[in-house]
């Protein structure tokens, strides 16, 4: 997603489905010996030539694709890279594990391994894969189960903190106090969960309008307009109210379909 620059009243816009499909069609290299994104493709009449094949270069394309929301879920196993070297993950191992975790429910490693035994995956492979997924932010470890009183106390405290952060996202703050806090806290994991500011405004709107997704944009727009902000789509700042509302409606539907189920599972929403 594209972040706000200092001095520019703009908002973060997630990659839409068309942009994601176009990016994957042009830049994704799914061959077994590659499995990563190109950073660019030269278009006619550009005839720049290099001494080495550009399609073989492991660049920042992977990181950019994940960061901007362009990498589809099935690309996750092949877009892992650490500081020292590229790591190409085996689809035969990671795809079944990711599929098993896609229900957003807690799984013990032993149970996960048992459920995947028919895919010829053993406990050691599941543990190694889980560590990789946790390290890359695609999974999260859960602390030991606590007694009901402690769980209730944690739930109250995290709910209070999240409520404060959501209402802060809607405030008109002095410039010296502005700055996005793009995370909420999960009482389930005990850690932070990335939730962009516009998404926070959708959660705030949900408190007023319930699950009426079509009502969220107007609620969010009240706060955005009061803050003197505007959304940006395809690099163009949207000035008209109806343009901003239309973009918010698109984002709200996408958020409700893709992000909200995860936030519910993490007890953030």
N, C-alpha and C positions, 0 to 999 in steps of 0.2 A: 504494500500500500504506500501511497505517496504521502509523506509527512508534511506538516505545516512548516513553512519557512518563517523565520523571525521577520516581523513587520508585514507579513502577507496574511490577510484574513482568509484562509482557505481551510478546507476540511478533507479528511482522508476518505478516499473512495476505493472500495474493494474492486478487484478485477471482475468484470462481468463475464457472463458465460461466453459471449461471442469473442471477447478479447482473449480469454483463456484458450478457446478452441483454435483461434487463429495463431496464437503463439505456439501452441503445441504442434500445429500443422507445419509451421515454417521452421521453428527452432529446435524442437525436440528430436533427438537422435536416438531411436530405440533399438539400434542394432546391439546384439549381445556384447560386442567388443567395445561399445561406447556406453549408451545409457546415460546421457547427460545433455544439457542444453548448450547450444551455440550462443555466444553473446550477441552475434549479429550475422546478417546475410547481406552480401553486396547485391544491389539491384542495378539493372541497366539504367543509364549508360555508364555506371561505375564499373571500371575494369581493373580495379586494384588487384595486383597479384603479389603473393608472398612466397618466400622460399620454402615454406612448410605448409602442409594442408591445414587450413584453419579448422576444419571439422574435427581434427584430432587434438585440438587444444582444450585442456580442462581449464576453463576460465571462471569468472565470477557469475557466469550465466546461471548455474544451478542455484547459487545463493540468491540471485536477483529474482529468479522465477518463484522460489519459495516465499521470499519476503513480500513480493508484490501480489501474492495470491494467485499466480498463474499456473503453478504446478498442481495438476489434478491428483486425487488420492492415489491413483494407481502409479503415479510417478514417485511417490514418497520413498519406496525402497531403493531407488536408483539415484537419489539426489543427496546422498550423504557424503560429506567431505570434511576431514579434520584439517588442522593447521599443517600437519606434516605431509599428508598424502591423500589421494582419492581413495574412497572405500566404496566399491561396487557391491551392493548387497544382493544376495541370491534370492530371486523371486520365489523359487520353490520352497524356501524356508519362510521368508517374510510375508508373502501374500496370505498364506493360511493363518498366520498369527494375527496379522492386521484384520483379516476378516473376522476372526474369533473375538477380537477386541472391539469391533465396530458396534457392538450392542451397548457400549458405554457402561457396562456393569463390571464390578470388581471380579477379578479372577486370581486365584492362587496359581503359582507357577506349576505346582504339581497337577492341579486340575486342568490347567491349560495344556500341559504336556499330555495328559491322559486323553483329552478330547482330540488331540492332533496325532495320536499314535497311528491312526490309519493313514496319515500322510507321511509316515516313516520319519517323524520328528521325535527326538528323544529329549529328556529333561535338560541335558547339557546345552543342546541347541536352543531350547526355549529360553533358558537363563541368559545365554549370550545375546540372543536377539532382544530380550526384554531390556537388558542393560543398554544396548545400542539405541533402542527406541526411547528409553527414558532420557538418555544423554542428548538426543536430538529433539526432545520436546514433543514426541508423538505419543508418549505414554507417561504415566506418573505412578510412583510407588505410593502405597497407602500405609499409614502407621498402624501399629497393632490396635486391635479393637479395644475401645475404652468402655468404662461403665456408663450407664445411661445418664447419670448426673453430670459427668464430665463432658459427654457428648452434647448435652443440652447447653452447658455453659459455653462451649466452643461455638455452637450454632448461634447463640445470642450475641456473642462478641463479634463474630465475623459478619453477622447480619447488620449489626450496628455500624461496623466499619464500611461495609459495602453501601449501606444507605447514605452515609456521609459522603462517600466518593461519588455516588450517583447524583446527589443533590449539588455537589460541588461542580459537576460537569455542566449543570444548568445555570450556574451563577454568572452574573456579569461582574468580573473581577477587575481590579486595577491592573494595569499592564505589568507592574512589578510582581504581581501574584499569579499572572497567567502561566499556563503550562499544563499540558495534558498529563494526567495520571492514567495511563492506559492499561491498568491491571485492577482486577478485583481479587478477592481472596476466597478460596474454597475451604470450607470446614472439613471436607472429606479428605483432601490431601494435605492440608495445612500449608499450602503454597499459593503463590500468585497465579492468576489466569489472565492471559492477555485479552482485554476487552477494550476496543477502540472507543473514542469519545462518542461518536455517533451511535455506536452500539449501546453505550451506557444510556444515552438519551432514549433509545428504544425501550430499554428495560424500565426507565423511569416512566415512559408513556404507558407501558404495560401495567404499571401500578394503578394508573388512572383509568385506562380503557380495557383492561383485561387482555384477552387474547384476540381482540378485534384488530388484526394487523393493519387493516385499511385506515384505522383511526390514528395509528402511531405517527405517521409523517406530520400531520398538522400539529400534534403535541410537540414533537421534536423541533419543528420549524419555529415555534414560538420562542424557544430558547436560543436557537441559532440566530434568528433575526435580531433578537434583543441584544445579543453579543456583537452585532455588526459583522457576523460571519456570512460566508457564502460557500456553497459547495463548488467543487471543480470536477468537471467531467472531460476526459480526453484532453487534459491540459488547458481547458477553457473554463474560466470562472463564470458561474451561472448567476446572472444578476436578477433576473425576473423571478418573482415569487412562484409562479406556476412551474417554471423550470426546476427550481429547487425542490418543490413538492413532488414533482414527477420523479426526480432522481431519488429522493427519500423513499418514495413508494417502492421503487425497484429494490433499493437496499433493504428496506424493511421486510419485504417478502423473502429475499435471499437470506437474511438473518434469521427469520422465523423458521425457515426450512433447513438451514445447515448449521447455524451456530447455537440457536436456542436449545435444541435437544442436548447438546453437549454441556451447556451451562446448567441445564436442569440436572443432568446426571452428576455434575460436580457440586450441586447444591449452591450454585452461585445465583441462580434465578429461580 
